[in-house]
């Protein structure tokens, strides 16, 4: 850990008292917020007469929303990072009332009419641009929430919304429970090939379970270590099967099977789309996104797959060759990570394990803060604040000496924590009666934790993930918009919201940046030239296969959400198989049930929107291309990116914001170059 012996100044922003937090109090706050919201809606029986009264009404609604975001946001966050029976039970018990409230809100005719009145008034054009955007987006969302529905259709929409909230939570819980139900004690022989650091981690997992031996779990640090380094092929196969059948009909723990959950989610989503007059759920989903329609997205993904296909075929041939040389007749899914690592060592003399000692978490974080200081002129200072776990740290962002926001880092995998990495806003920037409320967010990872007395050492993949989430965090924290509906990531088209995060990843691959974020745990030296060269040379490694994998996920997501009637489990599997036959080059086991733990689309916000990662990658690559020409740490270019993209939130459309920064519409050339498929341009 870092700053263990430092005395920190106290947080200057009002932060939650996690040290004194009682679930009962949180429950009362949430129930009170829901009650206040419902009272507000029930008392609104006609559109206020004057435009001033109408605007005041919107202000009241923003205040209610701010309060709700805060109380529910804390519970939702704890449910994800400190999941236990008590927290989960409270979360589940409040979900129906919350869903019902938001459905009432989205279908409140008089509230909708109030927004429409303001929009149609002569005064509208003189309102601040952020407020204009917030009103336009609200009108769109009202229509997508069924405000025009009547009678039985309106009632059914409300029932579906409530049920979908519950099913989404069930899906997520099943994945978490299935992941945590697996623990495999290992013999010393089965640890062959793993680094000492990984072995110590698995032994630490064993001690946590009162066992005097190493234990394999399905948590990412454990799973990846075994799949990448374990010489025991049978062990890799066993773990692969356990991981890819989590929460499915193929798992030994059938109580967590997500099959009926998936089927019902797809069926209800299709019904919602039909109620609102859309051909299918994919069309409904894209109605609020940057991409114009499903056909455009489909074509974009197919085109990208065509670019990736030849490189991917070369990559899989190389993989087959190295496996054959090692006596493997047929490459299997549990071999790909293992032989990819051997191939990387052979081609570039590089392994993730050899890099880890150069990336102690404290140094990486300090370097990351230096990078954003150089780019955007902000300073980041650790402060003392109440925390929900000893691993967590709290920081504040200072801009020319003024605190502008705060964030928490909760970076390491542990029991009771949802897998993956994410940023979620706790509090948004907003003008309140008490003055300017400053943004605060959580940034969460599942990185390899500290082992014994040694600090956490990150793989370079984890470094990239950290930079990605920090990009999201900056989007939330550096907003200059005071309207909660369009501040930070709010109101940003879902397929453009990944732009700042994917953009930030480029600095994890830059030589000058890597010097700032690396320092050997024992010698103190930065990444030496031979490792730096190897890492940068390997940046294109298997980019074809990785792109095809993302295209596979995105096309699968798009396909199952545009089928009518909604698909059943067998048809879902058939759709995935068909896409794999067409696009995949790497093998997949017949029992693989990836879809049963595809939380992005069944428990997150990515339904018929997973393509957003590749779509936004075009934007991010093109934006970074300007830095490549003008200087990777060019402060003027950094200031322009901050102003055009990070500061505006949802005030500007995603396309307008991009054009403001780039001077033209996005082009795919830079993405193809960053994948290693075309030549590098000359810098000026």
N, C-alpha and C positions, 0 to 999 in steps of 0.2 A: 504494500500500500504506500501511499505517499503522504507527506506532511504529518507523520505520526507524532512528531515531537514539537510541532509548531502550534503556537497559540493563535487562533484565527479570530479576526474581528467578527462581530455578530452580523447576521444578515441585515441589510438596510431596507429590504422590501418586506411587506407583510407576508409571511410564509405560514403554511399550515403547521399546527402543533402536533406533528406525528407522535411525539413522545407522550402526549396526553390524550391522544385520540381514542374515543370510545365508540364502538360500533352503534351502540344505542343512541348516542348523541347524533351521529351521522344519519342514522335512520330517521330521527325526528326532523333534522334539517331538510332531508330530501322530501319527506312527506309534507312538510310545511311549504317547501317550494312548489311541489305539485299542487297543493291546495290553493296557494296564492295564484298560480297560473290558471287553475280552473275557475276561481272566483273572477279573475280578470276577464276571462272569456265569457262567462255566464252573464256578467254585468254589461258586456258590450252588445247591446241589442240594436243599435243603429249607428250609422256613420256620423261622427261628430260634425257639427255644422261648419266651423271655420277650419281653414287649412292649418292654422296654428294649433288648434286642438287635435287635429289629425296627426300632426307631427309630434305633438306631446305624447300621444297614444303610442306611437312607434318607439319613442324614448322609454316609456314605461315597459314596453315589451322587451327591449334590449336589456333593461335592468333585471327583469325577471329571468331572462335567458342567461345572463351573466351569473346570477346567483345559482341557477340550476346547474350550469356547466361546472361550477366550483364544487358543489356538494356531491353531485353524481360522479364528477370526474375523479374525485378522491377515492370513492368506493370502487369505481370501475378500475382505477389504477391498482389499488390494493388487491383486487380480485385477480389481476393479471400477474402481479409480482410477489404476492404473499398469500397465495391461494390456500385456504384451509376451509374446513366444514362450515365454520361460523360465518366467515366472509362470503363464501359461495351461497349459503342459505339466504343471507340478507340480500345479496345481489339478485338472486332468483326471485325472491319474494316481492321486491320492489319493481322488477322489470315490467310486469303487466300494467301497473298504474302509470308508469312513465310512458310506456308505449301508447297507452290510451290517451294520455294528455297530448302527446305530440301529434297523434292522429286528429284529435279535436282541433288542435291549433292549425294544422294543415288544411282542415276542411271547414274552417270558420268563415262562413260567407261574408259576414259584416266586416271582419278583419281584412279579408281579401278585397272587398269593395273599398275599404279605407285606403289600402295601398293603391288601388286603381284610381281613386279620386285624386290622390296626390300626384300620381304619374301623369294624369290627364290635365292637371291644373297648369295655368300659365306660369306659376311660380316654379314649377319643376326644374326648368332649365337653369334657374339661378341657384339651385341647391348645390352644396359641395359635390364634386364628382363622385366621391366615395358613397355618399348618401344616394345619389342617383343610381349607381350600380347596385347598391344593396336593395333598393326598391324594385329594380328590374329583375334581379335574381329571385327576390321573394315572390314576385308575380309568377315567374316560371315554376318555382317550387310549389306554389299553391296548385297550379294546374297539374303538376306531377303527383301531388298528394291527394288528388281526387276532389278538389273543391267544387267541381261542376257536377259531381255525382249526386243522384237523388235517391231517397228511399232505401230500398233493399240493397242496391248497389253500393251506396255510401256505407251502410252498416257492414256489408261484407268486406269492403276495403279495410275498415277498422279492425275487423276480426282477423283478417289476414296479416295486417301489420303487427298486431300483438303476437300472433302465432309465430311469425318469422323472427321476431326478437328472441322469443324463447328457443326456437330451433337453432338459431345462430349460436346462442349461449350453450345449448346442449352439445352441438358439434364441437365447439372449442373445449368444453369440459371432457368430452370423450377422448379427444386427442391428448390432452394433458394427462388424464388418468391412465390411458393406455401406455403412454410414454413412461410414466412413473411406475407402472406395475411391473416393468421388466428390470430384472437385476440378475446378471449372470456371473457367478464366482469363477475366477480364472486360475489356472495352474501357472507356475513359473514358466513352463514350456510354452504355454499359449501367449506369453508376453514377448516372445522372440520377435525382434524387428522394431519394437517400439522404443522410443527414446526414454532415457531415465526420467525425464520430466513427466512424460505421459504415464509411465509405470507408477510413479509416485502419486499422480492424480488418481489413477484407478485404485491404488491402495488406500488413498484418502476416502474415496467413495466406499471402499470396503469397511474402513473404520467407522464411517458414519452409519453403517448398518450392523455394527458390532461384529464384524468378521475380520479375522486375521489374515486376509488375503485380498488380492486385487479383485475388483468387481467391474464388469462392463455394464454400462447403462445405455439408454437411447438418447441421453442428453447429447447435444451436438459435440462438445469437446471430446467426450468418450467415443461416440460413434465414429467421428471423422478420424480420430487417432487410430482406431482399429482398422477401419476400412482402407486407410492410406498406408499403414505401416506393418500391420500384423502379418507375419509370414504364414501363420496357420490359416490355410485356405478354407478349411471346414468352419473355423470360427467366423471368418469374414462372411461366409454364406449364411451361417446361423443368424448373425447380427443383421445382415441385409434383409433376410426374410422377416425377422421380428420388426424391423423398422418400416419396411414397405407394406406390411400387412396391419400396421397399427390401426385400431378403431375400425376394423373391417371384418367381413364374414370369413376371411382366411386366417384370422388371428386365433390364438388359443383362448384369449379373453373376449368371448362373444358378447359379454354384457356392455362392452363399449362400441359395438358395431354401429357405424354411422350410415349404413345402407338405408334404413327407413327415413333417417333424418334428411339425407341428400334427396331422396325421391320426393319427400314432402316439400322441401324447400323449392325444388325446381317446379313442382306442380303449382305451388302458391305464387311463385314469381310470375309464372306464365298467366295465371288467373288475374293478377294485378295488371299486367300489361294489357290483357284483353279488356278489362274493365275500363281502362283509360284510352282504348281505341288504337293500341299499338299492335302490329302483327305478331310480335314476340318480345320477350324480355330484353333481348339485346338491343332492339330499337328503342325501347323505353330507357335503357341505361345510357345509350349514346345521346339521348335528347338533352343531356346536361353536360356533355363533354366537348372537347375541342374538335375531335374528328367529326366530319360531317355526317357519316352514315356507316352502316355495317359493311357495305360493299367496299368502301374505301379502306377500312381497317383490314378486311380480309385480303384485299389485293396488296396492301402494304406488307402484311406478314408473309404472304406467298412470295413476293418479290425479294424480301429479306432472306427467306429460306433458299431461294435460287442463288443469291450471292454467296451464301454460306455453304452450299452443298458440296462444291468441288474441294474447298479447303477441308471440310469435315471428312470427306472420303479419304483424303491423304492422311489425315490425323488418325483415323480408325485403322488404316493400313499399318501405320507406324506402331500403333498399340498392339495390333495382332502380331506383328513381327517380333516385338520384344517379348510378348507372352509365349509365342511359339519357341523362341530361343531358350525360354525357361522351362520348356517341356509341357506347356499348356496346349492341348489339342484344340480346344475351342474357348475363346474368350467369353467369360460369363459376366453378368452385371456386378458381381461382388469382386471382380478382378480389375475393373476399369480404374478406380481410384488408385489401387495398389500399383498397377503397371504404369499408369500416368505419372506417378511420382518417380518411379524408376526411370522412365523415359526422360522426364525433366532433368533428373540428375545426369543422365547419359548425354543429353543434348546441350545442357547449359551448366552442368556441374552445380546444380542448385536443388535444394530441398527446403520445404517449409521449416523443418526442424533446425536446419543450419542457420536459418534467418532468425528464429525465435529469440535467441539470447541478445540480439540487437534491438529487439522491440519490447523492452520493459514498459508496462502500461503507463507509468508515471512520465517517462521520457516522451512517449508517443503523444500523450495528452498535452504536455508542456509544448512540444513542437507544433501540434495542431493549433494551439492558442497563438503561438508566434506567427504561424502562417496567416490566420485570419486577422491578426493585428496588422501584418504587412499589407494584406489585401484591402481591408476595410477600415483600418485605423482604430479598431476597437481593442480594449484590454479586457482580459478575463481574470477575475480574482476569486480565489476560493474563500468562502465565508462559512461561519459556524451557523448551523440551522438544525432544527429537530429533524431526524431521519427515521425511516421505517426499517432500516437494516444497517448493521455496521459497515457493510461494503459500500454504502451509498455516500456520495459527496455532493455538496451544493456549491454553485458558483454564481457570480453576478457579472453581467456585461457592463463595462463602463465605456462611454463614448466621450472623449475629451473631459474626463473627470466626473461625468454625470452617469449615475446608474440608470440603465435603460431597460434592463430585464434580468431574469435569473433562470437557472436551469439545474436540474439534478442529473447526475450520472449514476445509473445502476447497471453495471456492465457485465457482471459475472453470472454464469449458470449456477443454479441451485435448486434444491427440492422446493416444490410449491410455486415455481415460476413458469409462466407460459413460454414456450420456445420462440425462437426468432429474435428479431431486433426491430425496434420501432421508436418513433417520437410521438408523444401525445401532449397536447396543450393542457396545462392546468388552469391558466388564467390568460385571457387575451388582452391585448392593448385596447383601451376604451376610455372615452371621456365620461366621467361620472360626476355626480353632484359634488363629490369630495375632491375633484381634480382628475388628473390623468392616471388611470390604472395601467401599470406596466406589466408586460407579458412575462409569464413563467411557464416552463415546460419540463417534461420528463423525457430523458433519452435513455433507452433501455437496450441492453445487449445480453447475449448468452455466451460470453467469451470464456476461455479457459481461466478458471480462478487461480489465485495464488496457491502454491503447493508448499506445505510446511512453512519454513521460515523464508522461503524465496518469494519475491514479489511476482505478480502475474506477468507472464511473458506471452505476447500476442503473436499469432501467425500473421503473415502479411495479409491473408484473406480477412482476418479480423480487423486489421488496421483499415483496410478498404471499407469494411462495414461501418466502422466507427466514423470515418469521414463521411460516408453516405448519410448516416443518421444525423451527424452534425450539420450537414447541409439542410436537412429538414428543420433542425433546430434554429438555424440562422434565419430561415424563412419566417418562422414564428416570431423570433426575437427582434429582428431588424425592421419589422414593419413600421411604417410611418403613418398608417391609417388608423384613425380613431374610432371607426365604426365597427363594432364587434362582428357584424355579418360578413365583412370583407377584409378584416384585419388578418395579417399573417397568412396562413394557408386557407382560411375561410373564404369561400366563394371562388377559389381557384379551380379551374376545370381539372377533373380527376386525372386526365391523361397528360396534364402539364405540371401536376404537383410534384412529380419526381424530377423535374428539371434541376432545381437547386441541389438536390441530394446527389444525383448522378454527376452533375457538374463538379461537385466538391471532391468526388473520387479521383479526379485527374491529378490532384496534388499528392495523392498517395503513390503516384507512379512517376513523379518528377525528381530528377537527381538532386536539385537544390533543396527541395522539400524533404527528401529522404535523409539528407544530412542533418536536418533539424529534428527529425522524429526518431532517429536511431542512435543508440549508445549501448555498447556491449555491457552486459550485466556485471562482468568481472573486470575487463580491461578499460572500459570507459570510452573505447574508440567508436567513431561513427562507422556506418556500413562501409567496409573496405571496397576499393575499386573493383576487384574481381567479382565480389558478390553483387555490387551495384550494377555492374555491366550485365551479369547473368540475370538478375531480376528484371531489368529493363528489356533485355533480349527475350526473356520468357513472357513478356506482357501479352504477346499474341498467342501464347501456347494454347492450343485447342480452342481458339476463338470460334472456329466453325462449328464444332460440336456443342459448345456452350450456347451459341446463337440458336442452333436448331432445337436445343432443349427448351429454351425460352419461347421460341415460336410454337413448339409442340404444346406447351402449357397454355399459351395465349389462344391458339386456334381451338384447342379443346374447350376452353372456357367460352369462347365465342360460339362454338358449334352447339354445345349443350343448351345454351341460352337462346338459341334461335330455332330450336326444333319445336314443332307443335304437332300433336299434343306433347306435353312434357315427357321426357324420357324416364324409363324405369332403369333399375340398376344394370340389367343385362345390356340394355341399349347404350347406357352411359359408357360401360366398358367397351362395347363394340365401337363407339365413336372414337374413343381414345386409341384403340387398337388400329383403327383405320388411319388415323392421323400419324401414328407411329410408323405404320407400313409405308406411308407416303413420304415422311420427312426424316425419321430418326435413322441414324447410322449405328448407334451403340445398342447393344442387346438389352432386352428387358425380360424378366421372368414372367411366366404366365400367371403366377399368383400375385404379382405386384398389384397393389390396390392404392396407388399414389393418391387417387381422387378422394379416398376416405379421410385423408388428413390434409387436403388442400384448403387450409384455413383461409387463405387469402380470398377465395371466392365463396366459400360457404359460411365463414364466420367473420370475414373482414369486409372492407368496402369495395372489393375488386370484382364483383360479379359482372360478367360481360365487360370487364375493364382491365383484365390482367395485361392486355396488350399495351397498357399505359407505360410499362417499364421500357419497352422497345421504342414506343412513340416518343417518349420523353428523352430517350437516349439520343435520338436524332437532334433534338433541341439542345441537349447538354453538349454534345460533340461539336455542334455548329457554334455554340456560344464560346466554348473553350478554344476553338480554332482562332478566334479573334485574339485571345491571350497569347497563343502560340506565335502569332505574327507581331504582336505589340509588346510582348514581354510577359513572362509567366507571373511576375510580381509587379506588373505595371500598376501603380497606385491610381492613375487616372482611369484606366480601364476597369480596375476593381471598383472604384467609386461609381462608375457608370453602371456596372452590373448591379451593384447594391441599389442604386437609385431606380433603375428600370425594371428589375426583376424582384429583388428581395423586399424593397420598401413598399411596393404597390399593393401587395396582397391580391384580393379579387376586385380591386377598384378598376383596373384595366383588364380587358380580355387577355387570355394567354397569348393569342397571336399579336395583339397590339403591343403587349409588354415585350415580346421577343423582337418585334420589328423596331421598337424604340431602341433596343440595345444593339441589334445587329445591322439595322439600316435596310433590311430586306426580309423576305419570308424565309423560313428554314429550308435548308438543302441537305440531302443525305450523304453528300461526298465525304464530309469530315468523319461521319460514323464509319463508313467503309474503310477509310484510312486508319482510324483508331482501332479497327479490328485486324489491321495488318493486311488488308486485301488490295490496297492501292498505295501509291507512293506518298512519301511525306513531302509537304510543301517546304519551300525555303523560307526561313524566318527573315524578318527585316529588322 
